[in-house]
Amino acid sequence: MFSGKIEDYILFEDKDIIVCRKPAGLAVQNARIGAMDMESCLKNYLAVKAGGRSIPYLAVIHRLDQPVEGILVFGKTPKAAKGLSAQITAGKMEKIYLAVTYGMPPALGDDCTVLENYLKKDGKSNTSAVVDKNTPGAKCARLSYEVLDEARDRITDSKKWLLRIHLDTGRHHQIRVQMAHAGMPLAGDRKYGAGTDGAIGAGGLALCAASLTFSHPVTGKEMKFETRPEGAEFADFFKHALTSFC
């Protein structure tokens, strides 16, 4: 959960964009009444920085589920927001996630495995499910993953894997749903892993948006940001495997 100064979570800022690291447990926006969210934190920060002279402009470009930690980019001007949104629409914003899963993925070191399913969101329950492609409202979801490391929990004697996931589409709860459907639920995911080993975990949901690459919406310069997961599952079992991340 968020604590300390918002400045501690900002990775980059200029007059057009702001890149930050969202901690697990903090909503991106529209949190329940009385609860802080990432958007509000950043707007307050920008308002104070500007001397409180006006309400700051800040555009939410993409989102992370509340339990997920990781990198987000926001637009500080309408022009920047339009440019960033266009990159997402064109599939030119690269998002890499790290996840800890239970189940049985391919052997360590194997080539990337592709998962492609059709998902349908249920707004009432705030869940998504894999459905037949001809189901009304179904949307194609595609990701690829590779196994980086494996470990065994000495307490539960459960084996777990560290995965690097490349997200090709951005569907609701996509990684969580597709991995659970494939028999590899994420550690700590009590919504999609309940009743399976996926609900076992030392902490919260073991999913982190660890790398984000895009072109600066004004200068065109390639921007790449990385962060190391702080969740208990990552820190307790895969500390050495994550040395390549910030």
HELIX and SHEET records of a PDB file:
HELIX    1   1 ILE A    6  TYR A    9  5                                   4    
HELIX    2   2 MET A   38  LYS A   49  1                                  12    
HELIX    3   3 PRO A   78  THR A   89  1                                  12    
HELIX    4   4 GLN A  174  HIS A  181  1                                   8    
HELIX    5   5 ASP A  197  ALA A  199  5                                   3    
HELIX    6   6 ALA A  232  PHE A  237  1                                   6    
HELIX    7   7 HIS A  240  LEU A  242  5                                   3    
SHEET    1   A 4 ILE A  10  GLU A  13  0                                        
SHEET    2   A 4 ILE A  17  LYS A  22 -1                                        
SHEET    3   A 4 GLU A  69  GLY A  75 -1                                        
SHEET    4   A 4 ALA A  59  VAL A  60 -1                                        
SHEET    1   B 9 ILE A  10  GLU A  13  0                                        
SHEET    2   B 9 ILE A  17  LYS A  22 -1                                        
SHEET    3   B 9 GLU A  69  GLY A  75 -1                                        
SHEET    4   B 9 LEU A 207  SER A 215  1                                        
SHEET    5   B 9 GLU A  94  THR A 101 -1                                        
SHEET    6   B 9 LYS A 159  LEU A 167 -1                                        
SHEET    7   B 9 LYS A 139  ARG A 152 -1                                        
SHEET    8   B 9 THR A 113  ASP A 122 -1                                        
SHEET    9   B 9 THR A 127  VAL A 131 -1                                        
SHEET    1   C 5 ILE A  10  GLU A  13  0                                        
SHEET    2   C 5 ILE A  17  LYS A  22 -1                                        
SHEET    3   C 5 GLU A  69  GLY A  75 -1                                        
SHEET    4   C 5 LEU A 207  SER A 215  1                                        
SHEET    5   C 5 GLU A 222  GLU A 226 -1                                        
END                                                                             
